C-alpha cells in the first residue's frame, strides 16, 4: 500500500532563514510523482513543487527546492529565505499515473518575524 | 483563467439529510477529483472523473457518489448524512490526470448536526 509519512507535525523558522520539511513514502511502483502542497488559512491547496520519480535532478522553484532520494524513498522540502507568507500547513503527496493522490498528515510551519 | 470554483463555501445539514456539492474546473481541464479533509483522517481521496466517467474511486461507502457533466463540471452527493461526514470537501482539476499537478478549489465546509 502506498503511504506518505511526515514526521514533523510542527516546525518553526526565523524570517529569512532556511527550513527543511521531511517526507518519506512507501511504494512498489517505479513510475510515480511527488508533490509538496501548502494550505494557508484560506484552505486552498497551492502547489509548491512537483518531482517526477524518473528524473534524478532535484526540482526547484525559486526559494523552494527538494532533496529527492529515490532509494531511501525520501522527499524533503527546503525553503530558503523564509518569508511570513510561507506560514501554512505543508503536505507531501504521492501519485502514480492512476491520479489518486496520497497525502501525508501535514507539517504546520510557523515563520517568526 | 478562472481557477477551480466550488459552491457553496459552507453548508450546515442535519443527520439523515442529503447534500450536493458543486465544482467547476479550470477551463480545458477534463479530470476532476474530490477529496475529504478532516482533522483526524487528513486528506482522503473520494473519486476521480474524466470525460464524464468515474475513472478511480477511493474507499468510501456508497453514500458518497458523484458525476461529471459534458462541460467537465462535477457534482458530489452524500446521502443519509452522518455526523462523521463533517469535513472540508476539496475539488481539484487537471488537464488529463496521469500524474499532473492538481489545481484545488477553496473547498466546501460541511457541518452535520
Interface residues (C-beta under 8 A of the other chain):
Chain A: X32 X33 X35 X37 X42 X43 X44 X45 X46 X47 X50 X52 X91 X95 X96 X97 X98 X99 X100 X101 X102 X103 X104 X105 X106
Chain B: X31 X33 X35 X42 X43 X45 X48 X55 X56 X58 X88 X90 X92 X94 X97 X98 X99 X100 X101 X102 X103 X104 X105 X106 X107 X109
